[in-house]
Amino acid sequence: MTFYSLTEGWAAVALAFLGTFIWRFLGVLLAERITSDGPLIKWINAVAYSMVAGVMMLILVFPGGVLGTTQLDHRLLGFTVGMVLILVTKRLWIAIIGAMGTFAIFVNFIGG
């Protein structure tokens, strides 16, 4: 394990702040010049949604920690119930409760 000095730690925090601040500042400057339905925004949305879907599938199929001890079919069933509920009800909290409940019931009562 590598230990860093106090100066190196604060330098890392300052560089991280600067790296994110630059993009936020450019966003503020360019926000009025970019149309909300233009191809650039559509591309940014597509990239953002694909990253979220990729991370979600990675967690679902190859989970770590305690979730990794559960069976894939239990996780997929909870995911499927959640997706059906969000499409039918259009309410996120109902989908989350339904998916978690389904997953919990199958893990605890149906099979191990």
C-alpha positions in Angstrom: 0.0 0.0 0.0 1.3 3.4 -1.0 1.1 6.2 1.5 0.9 9.8 0.3 2.0 12.9 2.1 -0.5 15.7 3.1 0.8 17.8 0.2 0.3 15.1 -2.3 -3.2 14.4 -1.0 -4.3 18.1 -1.3 -2.7 18.3 -4.8 -4.8 15.3 -5.9 -8.0 17.0 -4.5 -7.1 20.3 -6.2 -6.4 18.6 -9.6 -9.7 16.6 -9.4 -11.5 19.9 -8.6 -9.8 21.6 -11.5 -10.6 18.8 -13.9 -14.3 18.8 -13.1 -14.5 22.6 -12.8 -13.2 23.1 -16.3 -16.0 21.0 -17.9 -18.6 22.6 -15.7 -17.4 26.1 -16.7 -17.4 25.2 -20.4 -20.9 23.8 -19.9 -22.1 27.2 -18.5 -20.4 29.1 -21.3 -21.8 26.9 -24.1 -25.2 26.1 -22.7 -27.0 28.9 -24.6 -25.3 28.0 -27.9 -26.3 24.3 -27.9 -29.9 23.5 -28.9 -31.6 21.1 -26.6 -32.8 18.8 -29.5 -29.6 19.0 -31.5 -27.4 16.1 -32.5 -24.8 16.8 -29.9 -27.3 16.6 -27.0 -28.8 13.4 -28.5 -25.3 11.9 -28.7 -24.5 12.9 -25.1 -27.8 11.4 -23.9 -27.1 8.2 -25.8 -23.7 7.9 -24.2 -25.0 8.6 -20.7 -27.9 6.0 -21.0 -25.5 3.4 -22.5 -23.1 3.9 -19.6 -25.8 3.5 -17.0 -27.2 0.4 -18.8 -23.6 -1.1 -19.0 -22.9 -0.5 -15.3 -26.4 -1.9 -14.4 -25.8 -5.1 -16.4 -22.3 -5.5 -15.0 -23.7 -5.3 -11.5 -26.6 -7.6 -12.4 -24.5 -10.3 -14.2 -21.2 -10.1 -12.4 -21.9 -8.6 -8.9 -19.4 -8.3 -6.1 -19.8 -8.7 -2.4 -22.9 -10.3 -0.9 -24.9 -9.9 -4.1 -22.4 -12.2 -5.8 -23.6 -15.0 -3.5 -27.1 -15.0 -4.9 -28.2 -16.9 -8.0 -28.4 -15.1 -11.4 -32.0 -16.2 -12.0 -33.1 -14.5 -8.8 -31.4 -11.2 -9.8 -32.8 -11.4 -13.3 -36.3 -12.1 -12.0 -36.2 -9.1 -9.7 -34.9 -6.9 -12.6 -37.6 -8.2 -14.9 -40.4 -7.5 -12.3 -38.9 -4.0 -11.8 -38.8 -3.2 -15.5 -42.4 -4.5 -16.0 -43.6 -2.4 -13.1 -41.9 0.8 -14.3 -43.4 0.3 -17.8 -46.9 -0.4 -16.5 -47.2 2.0 -13.5 -44.7 4.8 -14.6 -43.8 5.1 -10.9 -40.2 4.5 -9.9 -40.9 3.8 -6.3 -43.4 1.1 -7.1 -40.9 -0.6 -9.4 -38.1 -0.4 -6.9 -40.2 -1.9 -4.1 -41.6 -4.6 -6.4 -38.2 -5.6 -7.7 -36.6 -5.6 -4.2 -39.5 -7.5 -2.8 -39.4 -10.1 -5.6 -35.7 -10.6 -5.2 -35.9 -10.8 -1.4 -38.8 -13.4 -1.5 -36.9 -15.6 -4.0 -33.6 -15.4 -2.2 -35.1 -16.0 1.3 -38.0 -18.4 0.7 -37.9 -20.0 -2.7 -34.3 -21.1 -3.2 -30.8 -20.4 -1.9 
